[in-house]
């Protein structure tokens, strides 16, 4: 745990704590809870914090072997970034195909139209 606070990635760990622990405390205010914009911004910040947490899990695991002499700083290579961007692009591609083949339809609108047809 000391490595988290004092190691190479301590700025990312502090951002993670800020985004995942401190920012959600804003929800104690009813003004923030009732503002759609504030809830949206806080949700985006929370997602960024969760991604930072996942990055830290992977990078700390890859940077620290079982022997202290094998410890190093993990720096992502071109192939690491390519794999990340490729997987995000593949997900977006599949999502767009899915939305093209099976369009997203709001059930409330369908029920409203069905109700209007039955009335008229």
C-alpha positions as CSV (number, residue, x, y, z in Angstrom):
1,X,0.0,0.0,0.0
2,X,2.9,2.3,0.6
3,X,3.9,1.9,-3.1
4,X,0.5,3.4,-4.1
5,X,1.1,6.6,-2.1
6,X,4.8,7.0,-2.8
7,X,5.6,5.1,-6.0
8,X,5.8,6.0,-9.6
9,X,2.1,6.2,-10.1
10,X,1.2,8.2,-7.0
11,X,-0.4,11.1,-9.1
12,X,-2.7,8.6,-10.8
13,X,-3.6,7.0,-7.5
14,X,-4.4,10.5,-6.0
15,X,-6.6,11.2,-9.0
16,X,-8.3,7.9,-8.5
17,X,-9.0,8.7,-4.8
18,X,-10.2,12.2,-5.7
19,X,-12.5,10.9,-8.5
20,X,-13.9,7.8,-6.7
21,X,-14.1,9.0,-3.1
22,X,-14.2,12.8,-2.8
23,X,-16.3,13.8,-5.9
24,X,-19.2,11.4,-5.0
25,X,-19.6,13.2,-1.7
26,X,-21.2,16.0,-3.6
27,X,-24.3,13.9,-3.8
28,X,-25.0,14.8,-0.1
29,X,-26.2,18.1,-1.4
30,X,-29.8,18.1,-2.7
31,X,-29.0,20.9,-5.2
32,X,-26.4,18.6,-6.8
33,X,-28.7,15.6,-6.8
34,X,-31.5,17.5,-8.5
35,X,-29.3,19.0,-11.3
36,X,-29.1,16.7,-14.3
37,X,-25.9,18.5,-15.6
38,X,-24.2,18.0,-12.2
39,X,-25.2,14.3,-12.0
40,X,-23.9,13.8,-15.6
41,X,-20.6,15.5,-14.9
42,X,-20.1,13.5,-11.7
43,X,-20.9,10.2,-13.5
44,X,-18.3,11.0,-16.2
45,X,-15.7,11.8,-13.5
46,X,-16.6,8.5,-11.7
47,X,-16.1,6.6,-14.9
48,X,-12.7,8.2,-15.4
49,X,-11.8,7.3,-11.9
50,X,-12.8,3.7,-12.5
51,X,-10.7,3.5,-15.6
52,X,-7.7,4.9,-13.7
53,X,-8.3,2.2,-11.1
54,X,-8.2,-0.5,-13.8
55,X,-5.1,1.0,-15.4
56,X,-3.3,1.1,-12.0
57,X,-4.2,-2.6,-11.4
58,X,-2.7,-3.6,-14.7
59,X,0.3,-1.3,-14.7
60,X,1.3,-2.2,-11.0
61,X,0.9,-5.9,-11.8
62,X,3.1,-5.7,-14.9
63,X,5.6,-3.4,-13.2
64,X,6.2,-5.5,-10.1
65,X,7.4,-9.1,-10.4
66,X,7.8,-11.5,-7.6
67,X,11.4,-10.3,-7.0
68,X,12.2,-6.7,-6.1
69,X,15.1,-6.8,-8.6
70,X,12.5,-7.2,-11.4
71,X,10.5,-4.1,-10.5
72,X,10.4,-1.5,-13.1
73,X,8.1,1.2,-14.5
74,X,5.6,-0.1,-17.0
75,X,5.4,2.0,-20.1
76,X,2.7,1.1,-22.6
77,X,4.1,0.3,-26.1
78,X,2.6,1.0,-29.5
79,X,1.1,-2.5,-29.4
80,X,-0.6,-1.9,-26.0
81,X,-2.2,1.3,-27.3
82,X,-3.1,-0.4,-30.6
83,X,-4.9,-3.2,-28.7
84,X,-6.8,-0.8,-26.6
85,X,-7.9,1.4,-29.5
86,X,-8.7,-1.7,-31.6
87,X,-10.9,-3.2,-29.0
88,X,-12.8,0.1,-28.5
89,X,-13.2,0.4,-32.2
90,X,-14.4,-3.2,-32.5
91,X,-17.0,-2.6,-29.8
92,X,-18.2,0.6,-31.5
93,X,-18.4,-1.3,-34.8
94,X,-20.5,-4.1,-33.3
95,X,-22.7,-1.6,-31.5
96,X,-23.3,0.3,-34.7
97,X,-24.2,-2.9,-36.6
98,X,-26.5,-3.9,-33.8
99,X,-28.3,-0.5,-33.8
100,X,-28.6,-0.7,-37.6
101,X,-30.1,-4.2,-37.6
102,X,-32.2,-3.8,-34.5
103,X,-33.0,-0.1,-34.0
104,X,-33.5,1.2,-30.5
105,X,-37.2,1.8,-29.9
106,X,-38.6,3.5,-26.9
107,X,-41.2,1.3,-25.3
108,X,-43.0,4.3,-23.8
109,X,-43.5,5.7,-27.3
110,X,-44.7,2.4,-28.7
111,X,-47.2,2.0,-25.9
112,X,-48.3,5.6,-26.5
113,X,-48.9,4.9,-30.2
114,X,-50.6,1.7,-29.4
115,X,-52.9,3.5,-26.9
116,X,-53.6,6.2,-29.5
117,X,-54.5,3.6,-32.2
118,X,-56.9,1.8,-29.8
119,X,-58.6,5.2,-28.9
120,X,-59.0,6.3,-32.6
